Amino acid sequence: LALQSFQGSQGRAYLFNSVVNVGCGPAEERVLLTGLHAVADIYCENCKTTLGWKYEHAFESSQKYKEGKYIIELAHMIKDNGWD
């Protein structure tokens, strides 16, 4: 379940507690809109397309709730048959 709407590098994105069929690259420090974070790019295990990132560490206390969670950009979400 998506927690809330965020801004990704390619527009709207959503924060998830968990993801499936997704691989994770190495963590690196990046300055995002909400401050400095250690993040790792996440990608589709099948096609290797980068989907967003995983928050490994948040340096600001107000952002700690993101640690261990995943951002997936709306541009990479596909509505498949069977979704309501």
N, C-alpha and C positions, 0 to 999 in steps of 0.2 A: 504494500500500500504506500502510495506517495504521501509524504508528510505535508509538504507545502511547496508553493511555487518559488523558484529561484531564478537568477540570471546566470545562464551559462555563457560560454564563449561564442556560441552561435545563436543566442536568443534565449527564450524561456526554457527552463529546466526544472526538474523535480528531484527532491531529496527522498531517498529510499533507505529503509533499515537494512534490507537485504536484496540481493539480485541473484539471478541464475544464469548459467551459460555465459559467464563473463570472466575474463582473465584480468589480471592486475599487473601493471608494470612497476618499475622501481619508484619509490617515493622521492620527491624533491620539494624544496621550499619554493613557494610562489606567493607573491603578494596579490591577493584577490580583492574584490570590492569591500570585503569585510575584514581585511587585514591579512597578516602573514599566517600561512598554513603550510603544513607538510602534506602534500597530496600525491597520489599515484594515478596515472591515467588508467582507465578501464576500457576494455575492448571486447567485442563479440568474439567468443571462442570459435565460431564457425567462419566468419568472413574477415575477422581481424580489424574491423572498423572501430576506431576510437569512439566511444559513446559518451564519455564524460570523465569523472574522476572519483576516487575514494579519498575521504578526509582521514588521513592517518593521525595528524596532530594539529590542534588549534593552539596558537600561542596566546590568544586573548581569552580571558575567562568567560566572557559573554558568548564565545563561539564554541565552547567545549562540547555542547550538545551534538555537534556535527561529527565528532570523532567516531570513526568506525562506520560511518554512513556513506552513501553513494549518491552522486549527482548524475542523472542521465538527462541529456538534452532532448527536448521535445522533437527536434529535427530528426532524431534517430529512433523515435518510437513509431511503430507501425501498428495500426489497428487491424487485427486479424478477424476473420469471421468467427462469430461466437461471443465477441465482446459486446456488452450492452452499453 
